[in-house]
């Protein structure tokens, strides 16, 4: 529906993700299940009942599917949401190229830095989400995810109002 405008795709995708994450947060917060209270490490059966768990899984799976589809369509190198292994493999290849070429291979260096930053942000997100889930509550982790998505959606809406060369699809194969 957004055609070939990458900014409009990013705006629509993040807005849909925000809406779905908000639905998930409302489901979790209003469930009254133990996951709403402080900490979940002592709960053997899980933080939420079966119905809430299924609802959260369905809504968040749809949000992640949208995110993956948008990331695939945008075709930003090393920012796919499901192929972390390719980024790790790329780090190995870039490191080898940097070591072989020394200071003369700027592209390999920038690729290596970009991939390391991608891995670092994924690791930081995983640690923050796991810590919040285990030591505060799963609802707090959902709230953090929703707030980060809202910031991303606001930024996407802001950039979608200005013309820029990145908005048109690249000639790169998809």
MODELLER restraints for C-alpha pairs under 7 A, 6 or more apart:
rsr = mdl.restraints
at = mdl.atoms
rsr.add(forms.Gaussian(group=physical.xy_distance, feature=features.Distance(at['CA:2:A'], at['CA:8:A']), mean=5.93, stdev=0.5))
rsr.add(forms.Gaussian(group=physical.xy_distance, feature=features.Distance(at['CA:2:A'], at['CA:9:A']), mean=5.84, stdev=0.5))
rsr.add(forms.Gaussian(group=physical.xy_distance, feature=features.Distance(at['CA:4:A'], at['CA:168:A']), mean=6.34, stdev=0.5))
rsr.add(forms.Gaussian(group=physical.xy_distance, feature=features.Distance(at['CA:4:A'], at['CA:169:A']), mean=6.38, stdev=0.5))
rsr.add(forms.Gaussian(group=physical.xy_distance, feature=features.Distance(at['CA:5:A'], at['CA:167:A']), mean=5.39, stdev=0.5))
rsr.add(forms.Gaussian(group=physical.xy_distance, feature=features.Distance(at['CA:5:A'], at['CA:168:A']), mean=5.66, stdev=0.5))
rsr.add(forms.Gaussian(group=physical.xy_distance, feature=features.Distance(at['CA:6:A'], at['CA:74:A']), mean=6.42, stdev=0.5))
rsr.add(forms.Gaussian(group=physical.xy_distance, feature=features.Distance(at['CA:6:A'], at['CA:167:A']), mean=4.63, stdev=0.5))
rsr.add(forms.Gaussian(group=physical.xy_distance, feature=features.Distance(at['CA:6:A'], at['CA:168:A']), mean=6.10, stdev=0.5))
rsr.add(forms.Gaussian(group=physical.xy_distance, feature=features.Distance(at['CA:6:A'], at['CA:169:A']), mean=6.69, stdev=0.5))
rsr.add(forms.Gaussian(group=physical.xy_distance, feature=features.Distance(at['CA:7:A'], at['CA:156:A']), mean=6.78, stdev=0.5))
rsr.add(forms.Gaussian(group=physical.xy_distance, feature=features.Distance(at['CA:7:A'], at['CA:159:A']), mean=6.74, stdev=0.5))
rsr.add(forms.Gaussian(group=physical.xy_distance, feature=features.Distance(at['CA:7:A'], at['CA:160:A']), mean=4.88, stdev=0.5))
rsr.add(forms.Gaussian(group=physical.xy_distance, feature=features.Distance(at['CA:7:A'], at['CA:167:A']), mean=5.42, stdev=0.5))
rsr.add(forms.Gaussian(group=physical.xy_distance, feature=features.Distance(at['CA:8:A'], at['CA:160:A']), mean=5.85, stdev=0.5))
rsr.add(forms.Gaussian(group=physical.xy_distance, feature=features.Distance(at['CA:9:A'], at['CA:70:A']), mean=6.88, stdev=0.5))
rsr.add(forms.Gaussian(group=physical.xy_distance, feature=features.Distance(at['CA:10:A'], at['CA:70:A']), mean=6.68, stdev=0.5))
rsr.add(forms.Gaussian(group=physical.xy_distance, feature=features.Distance(at['CA:10:A'], at['CA:156:A']), mean=6.11, stdev=0.5))
rsr.add(forms.Gaussian(group=physical.xy_distance, feature=features.Distance(at['CA:11:A'], at['CA:153:A']), mean=6.15, stdev=0.5))
rsr.add(forms.Gaussian(group=physical.xy_distance, feature=features.Distance(at['CA:11:A'], at['CA:156:A']), mean=4.88, stdev=0.5))
rsr.add(forms.Gaussian(group=physical.xy_distance, feature=features.Distance(at['CA:11:A'], at['CA:157:A']), mean=5.44, stdev=0.5))
rsr.add(forms.Gaussian(group=physical.xy_distance, feature=features.Distance(at['CA:11:A'], at['CA:160:A']), mean=6.89, stdev=0.5))
rsr.add(forms.Gaussian(group=physical.xy_distance, feature=features.Distance(at['CA:13:A'], at['CA:66:A']), mean=6.29, stdev=0.5))
rsr.add(forms.Gaussian(group=physical.xy_distance, feature=features.Distance(at['CA:13:A'], at['CA:67:A']), mean=6.62, stdev=0.5))
rsr.add(forms.Gaussian(group=physical.xy_distance, feature=features.Distance(at['CA:13:A'], at['CA:70:A']), mean=6.31, stdev=0.5))
rsr.add(forms.Gaussian(group=physical.xy_distance, feature=features.Distance(at['CA:14:A'], at['CA:149:A']), mean=6.81, stdev=0.5))
rsr.add(forms.Gaussian(group=physical.xy_distance, feature=features.Distance(at['CA:14:A'], at['CA:152:A']), mean=6.93, stdev=0.5))
rsr.add(forms.Gaussian(group=physical.xy_distance, feature=features.Distance(at['CA:14:A'], at['CA:153:A']), mean=5.01, stdev=0.5))
rsr.add(forms.Gaussian(group=physical.xy_distance, feature=features.Distance(at['CA:15:A'], at['CA:153:A']), mean=5.77, stdev=0.5))
rsr.add(forms.Gaussian(group=physical.xy_distance, feature=features.Distance(at['CA:17:A'], at['CA:63:A']), mean=4.94, stdev=0.5))
rsr.add(forms.Gaussian(group=physical.xy_distance, feature=features.Distance(at['CA:17:A'], at['CA:66:A']), mean=6.99, stdev=0.5))
rsr.add(forms.Gaussian(group=physical.xy_distance, feature=features.Distance(at['CA:18:A'], at['CA:146:A']), mean=6.27, stdev=0.5))
rsr.add(forms.Gaussian(group=physical.xy_distance, feature=features.Distance(at['CA:18:A'], at['CA:149:A']), mean=5.83, stdev=0.5))
rsr.add(forms.Gaussian(group=physical.xy_distance, feature=features.Distance(at['CA:18:A'], at['CA:150:A']), mean=6.05, stdev=0.5))
rsr.add(forms.Gaussian(group=physical.xy_distance, feature=features.Distance(at['CA:20:A'], at['CA:59:A']), mean=6.05, stdev=0.5))
rsr.add(forms.Gaussian(group=physical.xy_distance, feature=features.Distance(at['CA:20:A'], at['CA:60:A']), mean=6.79, stdev=0.5))
rsr.add(forms.Gaussian(group=physical.xy_distance, feature=features.Distance(at['CA:20:A'], at['CA:63:A']), mean=5.93, stdev=0.5))
rsr.add(forms.Gaussian(group=physical.xy_distance, feature=features.Distance(at['CA:21:A'], at['CA:60:A']), mean=6.57, stdev=0.5))
rsr.add(forms.Gaussian(group=physical.xy_distance, feature=features.Distance(at['CA:21:A'], at['CA:146:A']), mean=5.77, stdev=0.5))
rsr.add(forms.Gaussian(group=physical.xy_distance, feature=features.Distance(at['CA:22:A'], at['CA:146:A']), mean=6.52, stdev=0.5))
rsr.add(forms.Gaussian(group=physical.xy_distance, feature=features.Distance(at['CA:24:A'], at['CA:56:A']), mean=5.49, stdev=0.5))
rsr.add(forms.Gaussian(group=physical.xy_distance, feature=features.Distance(at['CA:24:A'], at['CA:59:A']), mean=6.26, stdev=0.5))
rsr.add(forms.Gaussian(group=physical.xy_distance, feature=features.Distance(at['CA:24:A'], at['CA:60:A']), mean=6.84, stdev=0.5))
rsr.add(forms.Gaussian(group=physical.xy_distance, feature=features.Distance(at['CA:25:A'], at['CA:139:A']), mean=6.55, stdev=0.5))
rsr.add(forms.Gaussian(group=physical.xy_distance, feature=features.Distance(at['CA:25:A'], at['CA:142:A']), mean=5.92, stdev=0.5))
rsr.add(forms.Gaussian(group=physical.xy_distance, feature=features.Distance(at['CA:25:A'], at['CA:143:A']), mean=6.61, stdev=0.5))
rsr.add(forms.Gaussian(group=physical.xy_distance, feature=features.Distance(at['CA:27:A'], at['CA:52:A']), mean=6.94, stdev=0.5))
rsr.add(forms.Gaussian(group=physical.xy_distance, feature=features.Distance(at['CA:28:A'], at['CA:52:A']), mean=6.92, stdev=0.5))
rsr.add(forms.Gaussian(group=physical.xy_distance, feature=features.Distance(at['CA:28:A'], at['CA:139:A']), mean=6.29, stdev=0.5))
rsr.add(forms.Gaussian(group=physical.xy_distance, feature=features.Distance(at['CA:29:A'], at['CA:36:A']), mean=6.04, stdev=0.5))
rsr.add(forms.Gaussian(group=physical.xy_distance, feature=features.Distance(at['CA:29:A'], at['CA:139:A']), mean=6.27, stdev=0.5))
rsr.add(forms.Gaussian(group=physical.xy_distance, feature=features.Distance(at['CA:31:A'], at['CA:52:A']), mean=6.99, stdev=0.5))
rsr.add(forms.Gaussian(group=physical.xy_distance, feature=features.Distance(at['CA:33:A'], at['CA:47:A']), mean=6.74, stdev=0.5))
rsr.add(forms.Gaussian(group=physical.xy_distance, feature=features.Distance(at['CA:33:A'], at['CA:48:A']), mean=5.25, stdev=0.5))
rsr.add(forms.Gaussian(group=physical.xy_distance, feature=features.Distance(at['CA:33:A'], at['CA:49:A']), mean=6.61, stdev=0.5))
rsr.add(forms.Gaussian(group=physical.xy_distance, feature=features.Distance(at['CA:34:A'], at['CA:47:A']), mean=5.34, stdev=0.5))
rsr.add(forms.Gaussian(group=physical.xy_distance, feature=features.Distance(at['CA:34:A'], at['CA:48:A']), mean=6.29, stdev=0.5))
rsr.add(forms.Gaussian(group=physical.xy_distance, feature=features.Distance(at['CA:35:A'], at['CA:47:A']), mean=4.11, stdev=0.5))
rsr.add(forms.Gaussian(group=physical.xy_distance, feature=features.Distance(at['CA:35:A'], at['CA:48:A']), mean=5.64, stdev=0.5))
rsr.add(forms.Gaussian(group=physical.xy_distance, feature=features.Distance(at['CA:35:A'], at['CA:137:A']), mean=5.82, stdev=0.5))
rsr.add(forms.Gaussian(group=physical.xy_distance, feature=features.Distance(at['CA:35:A'], at['CA:138:A']), mean=5.75, stdev=0.5))
rsr.add(forms.Gaussian(group=physical.xy_distance, feature=features.Distance(at['CA:35:A'], at['CA:139:A']), mean=6.87, stdev=0.5))
rsr.add(forms.Gaussian(group=physical.xy_distance, feature=features.Distance(at['CA:36:A'], at['CA:137:A']), mean=5.96, stdev=0.5))
rsr.add(forms.Gaussian(group=physical.xy_distance, feature=features.Distance(at['CA:36:A'], at['CA:138:A']), mean=6.81, stdev=0.5))
rsr.add(forms.Gaussian(group=physical.xy_distance, feature=features.Distance(at['CA:36:A'], at['CA:139:A']), mean=5.84, stdev=0.5))
rsr.add(forms.Gaussian(group=physical.xy_distance, feature=features.Distance(at['CA:37:A'], at['CA:137:A']), mean=6.10, stdev=0.5))
rsr.add(forms.Gaussian(group=physical.xy_distance, feature=features.Distance(at['CA:38:A'], at['CA:136:A']), mean=5.03, stdev=0.5))
rsr.add(forms.Gaussian(group=physical.xy_distance, feature=features.Distance(at['CA:38:A'], at['CA:137:A']), mean=5.39, stdev=0.5))
rsr.add(forms.Gaussian(group=physical.xy_distance, feature=features.Distance(at['CA:39:A'], at['CA:134:A']), mean=5.52, stdev=0.5))
rsr.add(forms.Gaussian(group=physical.xy_distance, feature=features.Distance(at['CA:39:A'], at['CA:135:A']), mean=4.66, stdev=0.5))
rsr.add(forms.Gaussian(group=physical.xy_distance, feature=features.Distance(at['CA:39:A'], at['CA:136:A']), mean=4.72, stdev=0.5))
rsr.add(forms.Gaussian(group=physical.xy_distance, feature=features.Distance(at['CA:39:A'], at['CA:137:A']), mean=5.11, stdev=0.5))
rsr.add(forms.Gaussian(group=physical.xy_distance, feature=features.Distance(at['CA:40:A'], at['CA:47:A']), mean=6.18, stdev=0.5))
rsr.add(forms.Gaussian(group=physical.xy_distance, feature=features.Distance(at['CA:40:A'], at['CA:134:A']), mean=5.52, stdev=0.5))
rsr.add(forms.Gaussian(group=physical.xy_distance, feature=features.Distance(at['CA:40:A'], at['CA:135:A']), mean=6.99, stdev=0.5))
rsr.add(forms.Gaussian(group=physical.xy_distance, feature=features.Distance(at['CA:40:A'], at['CA:137:A']), mean=6.50, stdev=0.5))
rsr.add(forms.Gaussian(group=physical.xy_distance, feature=features.Distance(at['CA:41:A'], at['CA:134:A']), mean=5.86, stdev=0.5))
rsr.add(forms.Gaussian(group=physical.xy_distance, feature=features.Distance(at['CA:68:A'], at['CA:80:A']), mean=6.91, stdev=0.5))
rsr.add(forms.Gaussian(group=physical.xy_distance, feature=features.Distance(at['CA:68:A'], at['CA:81:A']), mean=5.70, stdev=0.5))
rsr.add(forms.Gaussian(group=physical.xy_distance, feature=features.Distance(at['CA:71:A'], at['CA:79:A']), mean=6.97, stdev=0.5))
rsr.add(forms.Gaussian(group=physical.xy_distance, feature=features.Distance(at['CA:71:A'], at['CA:80:A']), mean=5.77, stdev=0.5))
rsr.add(forms.Gaussian(group=physical.xy_distance, feature=features.Distance(at['CA:72:A'], at['CA:80:A']), mean=6.55, stdev=0.5))
rsr.add(forms.Gaussian(group=physical.xy_distance, feature=features.Distance(at['CA:75:A'], at['CA:174:A']), mean=6.66, stdev=0.5))
rsr.add(forms.Gaussian(group=physical.xy_distance, feature=features.Distance(at['CA:78:A'], at['CA:87:A']), mean=5.56, stdev=0.5))
rsr.add(forms.Gaussian(group=physical.xy_distance, feature=features.Distance(at['CA:78:A'], at['CA:115:A']), mean=6.16, stdev=0.5))
rsr.add(forms.Gaussian(group=physical.xy_distance, feature=features.Distance(at['CA:79:A'], at['CA:118:A']), mean=6.85, stdev=0.5))
rsr.add(forms.Gaussian(group=physical.xy_distance, feature=features.Distance(at['CA:87:A'], at['CA:115:A']), mean=6.15, stdev=0.5))
rsr.add(forms.Gaussian(group=physical.xy_distance, feature=features.Distance(at['CA:91:A'], at['CA:112:A']), mean=5.68, stdev=0.5))
rsr.add(forms.Gaussian(group=physical.xy_distance, feature=features.Distance(at['CA:91:A'], at['CA:115:A']), mean=6.32, stdev=0.5))
rsr.add(forms.Gaussian(group=physical.xy_distance, feature=features.Distance(at['CA:94:A'], at['CA:108:A']), mean=5.27, stdev=0.5))
rsr.add(forms.Gaussian(group=physical.xy_distance, feature=features.Distance(at['CA:94:A'], at['CA:111:A']), mean=6.74, stdev=0.5))
rsr.add(forms.Gaussian(group=physical.xy_distance, feature=features.Distance(at['CA:94:A'], at['CA:112:A']), mean=5.45, stdev=0.5))
rsr.add(forms.Gaussian(group=physical.xy_distance, feature=features.Distance(at['CA:95:A'], at['CA:112:A']), mean=6.65, stdev=0.5))
rsr.add(forms.Gaussian(group=physical.xy_distance, feature=features.Distance(at['CA:97:A'], at['CA:108:A']), mean=6.26, stdev=0.5))
rsr.add(forms.Gaussian(group=physical.xy_distance, feature=features.Distance(at['CA:98:A'], at['CA:105:A']), mean=6.33, stdev=0.5))
rsr.add(forms.Gaussian(group=physical.xy_distance, feature=features.Distance(at['CA:98:A'], at['CA:108:A']), mean=5.93, stdev=0.5))
rsr.add(forms.Gaussian(group=physical.xy_distance, feature=features.Distance(at['CA:98:A'], at['CA:109:A']), mean=6.15, stdev=0.5))
rsr.add(forms.Gaussian(group=physical.xy_distance, feature=features.Distance(at['CA:129:A'], at['CA:141:A']), mean=5.30, stdev=0.5))
rsr.add(forms.Gaussian(group=physical.xy_distance, feature=features.Distance(at['CA:132:A'], at['CA:138:A']), mean=6.71, stdev=0.5))
rsr.add(forms.Gaussian(group=physical.xy_distance, feature=features.Distance(at['CA:132:A'], at['CA:140:A']), mean=6.23, stdev=0.5))
rsr.add(forms.Gaussian(group=physical.xy_distance, feature=features.Distance(at['CA:132:A'], at['CA:141:A']), mean=5.33, stdev=0.5))
rsr.add(forms.Gaussian(group=physical.xy_distance, feature=features.Distance(at['CA:133:A'], at['CA:140:A']), mean=6.99, stdev=0.5))
rsr.add(forms.Gaussian(group=physical.xy_distance, feature=features.Distance(at['CA:133:A'], at['CA:141:A']), mean=5.71, stdev=0.5))
